[in-house]
Amino acid sequence: MPLLEIRNLVVRYGEIEALRGVTIAVEQGQVVTLLGANGAGKSTTLRAISGLAKPASGDIIFDGHSIAGLGPEAIVRLGISHVPEGRRVFPGLTVKENIMLGASNRKVSASQISREADAMFDLFPDIRAFSGALGWTLSGGQLQMVAVARGLMAKPRLLLLDEPSLGLAPVIVQAVFRIISQIRKDTTVLLVEQNARMGLSVADHGFVLETGRIVLGGRPDELWANEAIAAAYLGGHAKSHV
């Protein structure tokens, strides 16, 4: 049984149908990447899983149970952590304080949360020196690492990552994706990316979204071999294969 299964998911924003019958599955221990152009429905898919967008129809199954329609707080408690696009680090809090906030769903002592936050700097050594720095002083790449570390503090079984490479220099993008490769040992990851090369470099499976529909799915080598990848990013219309 997949850890996460989305079945015929439809999400609407007013009259706009953002997702039109999306069906995907994510197995335990996988990294799965959602690819597609702006407006394809990638972020909406993550928002529906984490309870930030309400499905109009369809179902979202996590660990064998439907979570469609649950609120974000309940979904976090089930073991799903969402790192949204834009990082959303609190500028007036220190790096360590921002990271510690990720454990707010867990009933553990403040001292344990502090120790776990310190341990995050082993995974994210590039921000260790900024532990006591305020969020507003960090670069975009540093903010992204803080955001991912904060997401991991929830001890999620499933981590939703939305555009982790957006706006970052290539060397920082490589560092962020090295971390994604490391965390997959303990955490299943559903990744949204416009950078197809980086997104598929860490993936076991990928799906291409176009105007709210899945038009292609397969292993990274299968996706690279299909001209539909190029069509999706150039605004063409890929032939449906799923």
C-alpha positions in Angstrom: 0.0 0.0 0.0 1.4 3.5 -0.9 2.1 5.8 1.9 0.2 8.5 0.0 -2.4 8.1 -2.7 -4.3 10.8 -4.4 -7.4 9.7 -6.3 -9.1 11.8 -8.9 -8.5 15.0 -7.0 -10.3 18.1 -8.1 -9.6 21.5 -6.5 -11.3 24.8 -7.5 -10.5 28.4 -6.7 -13.8 30.0 -7.4 -14.6 29.3 -11.1 -11.1 28.1 -11.8 -10.4 24.4 -11.7 -6.8 24.2 -10.5 -6.7 20.4 -10.4 -8.8 18.2 -12.7 -8.8 14.6 -11.6 -5.2 14.2 -10.4 -4.2 10.7 -9.4 -0.7 9.8 -8.0 0.9 7.4 -5.6 4.0 7.9 -3.4 5.5 4.8 -1.8 7.2 4.7 1.6 10.9 5.8 1.3 10.5 7.4 -2.2 11.3 10.8 -3.5 8.6 11.7 -6.0 8.9 14.9 -8.1 6.0 16.9 -9.6 7.1 18.8 -12.7 5.2 21.4 -14.8 5.1 25.0 -15.9 3.7 27.8 -13.7 0.0 27.4 -13.1 0.1 23.7 -13.8 -1.3 22.8 -10.4 1.9 21.6 -8.6 1.6 23.8 -5.5 -2.1 23.3 -5.3 -1.5 19.5 -5.1 0.7 20.1 -2.1 -1.7 22.5 -0.5 -4.5 20.0 -0.8 -2.4 17.3 0.9 -1.5 19.6 3.8 -5.0 20.9 4.2 -4.5 24.4 2.9 -6.7 23.9 -0.1 -10.0 22.0 0.2 -10.8 19.4 -2.4 -14.0 19.8 -4.4 -14.0 16.0 -5.0 -11.7 13.0 -5.1 -9.7 11.6 -2.1 -6.3 11.8 -0.4 -5.2 8.7 1.4 -2.3 8.8 3.8 -1.2 5.6 5.5 -4.5 3.9 4.6 -6.8 6.6 5.9 -8.6 9.5 4.1 -7.3 12.9 5.1 -9.3 14.9 2.5 -10.9 17.8 4.2 -8.9 17.7 7.4 -7.4 20.9 8.7 -3.6 21.7 8.5 -3.1 21.1 12.3 -4.6 17.6 12.2 -2.6 16.7 9.1 0.7 17.9 10.7 -0.1 15.7 13.7 -0.5 12.7 11.3 3.1 13.1 10.1 2.9 15.4 7.0 5.1 18.5 7.0 4.8 21.2 4.3 7.7 23.5 3.3 5.9 26.1 1.1 7.3 28.2 -1.7 8.8 31.4 -0.4 10.4 30.0 2.7 8.3 32.1 5.1 10.9 32.4 7.8 10.0 34.7 10.7 12.4 37.7 10.2 12.4 38.8 13.9 13.3 35.3 15.2 16.8 33.8 15.2 17.7 30.9 12.9 17.5 28.4 15.8 14.2 29.8 17.0 12.7 29.5 13.5 13.9 25.9 13.4 12.5 25.1 16.8 9.0 26.3 15.7 8.8 23.2 13.5 8.4 21.0 16.5 5.3 22.9 17.8 3.1 19.9 16.9 5.0 17.5 19.1 4.6 17.0 22.9 8.2 17.1 23.9 10.2 19.3 26.3 11.7 22.6 25.3 15.2 21.3 26.2 14.7 18.3 23.8 13.5 20.6 21.0 16.6 22.8 21.6 18.9 19.7 21.3 17.2 18.5 18.2 17.5 22.0 16.6 21.2 22.0 17.4 21.4 18.6 15.7 19.9 20.1 12.6 23.1 22.0 12.1 24.9 18.7 11.4 22.6 18.3 8.4 22.7 22.0 7.5 26.3 23.0 8.3 26.1 26.1 6.0 23.8 27.8 8.5 25.5 26.6 11.8 27.3 29.9 12.1 24.0 31.8 11.8 22.2 30.0 14.7 21.8 33.2 16.6 21.3 35.5 13.6 17.9 37.0 12.9 16.0 35.7 9.9 16.0 38.9 8.0 19.8 38.9 7.8 20.0 35.6 5.8 20.5 35.0 2.1 17.9 33.2 0.0 19.8 30.0 0.1 20.2 30.1 3.9 16.5 30.9 4.3 15.7 27.8 2.3 17.9 25.6 4.5 16.2 27.0 7.6 12.8 26.3 6.1 13.6 22.7 5.3 15.2 22.2 8.7 12.1 23.6 10.3 9.9 21.2 8.3 12.1 18.2 9.5 11.7 19.2 13.1 8.1 18.0 12.9 9.6 14.5 12.5 7.4 13.9 9.4 6.8 10.6 7.6 6.1 12.7 4.5 7.8 16.0 3.7 6.2 18.2 1.0 8.8 20.6 -0.6 7.5 23.3 -2.8 10.1 24.8 -5.3 13.2 24.5 -3.0 15.5 25.8 -5.8 13.4 28.9 -6.7 15.6 32.0 -7.0 18.8 30.3 -5.7 22.3 30.3 -7.2 23.3 27.0 -8.9 25.9 26.2 -6.2 23.2 26.6 -3.5 20.7 24.6 -5.4 23.2 21.7 -5.5 23.7 22.0 -1.7 19.9 21.9 -1.1 19.5 18.9 -3.3 22.3 17.1 -1.5 20.4 17.5 1.7 17.2 16.1 0.0 19.3 13.1 -1.0 20.4 12.7 2.6 17.0 13.0 4.3 15.4 10.4 2.0 16.9 7.7 4.3 14.3 8.5 7.0 11.6 10.6 5.3 9.5 10.2 2.2 9.5 13.3 0.0 7.0 14.8 -2.4 8.9 17.5 -4.3 7.6 20.3 -6.5 10.2 21.6 -9.0 10.4 23.7 -12.1 14.1 22.7 -12.4 13.5 19.4 -14.1 17.1 18.3 -14.1 17.5 18.8 -10.4 14.1 17.5 -9.5 14.6 14.3 -11.3 18.2 13.8 -10.2 17.0 12.8 -6.7 13.7 11.2 -7.7 12.5 7.6 -7.8 9.5 8.6 -9.8 8.2 11.7 -11.5 4.9 13.1 -12.7 4.3 15.9 -15.2 1.3 18.2 -14.6 -0.2 20.4 -17.3 -3.2 22.6 -16.6 -4.3 20.6 -13.7 -3.9 17.1 -15.1 -1.2 14.5 -14.9 -0.1 14.0 -18.5 2.9 11.7 -17.9 4.4 9.6 -15.2 7.4 7.3 -14.8 10.9 6.8 -13.7 13.3 9.7 -14.3 15.0 7.9 -17.2 11.6 7.3 -18.8 10.6 10.9 -18.5 13.8 12.2 -19.9 13.4 10.0 -22.9 9.9 11.4 -23.7 9.5 14.6 -25.7 6.5 15.5 -23.5 8.9 16.8 -20.9 10.0 19.5 -23.3 6.5 20.2 -24.4 5.3 20.8 -20.8 8.0 23.4 -20.1 7.6 25.1 -23.5 3.9 25.5 -23.1 3.0 22.9 -25.6 0.4 20.1 -25.0 1.9 16.8 -24.0 0.0 13.7 -25.0 -1.5 11.9 -22.0 0.2 8.6 -21.1 -1.6 7.9 -17.8 
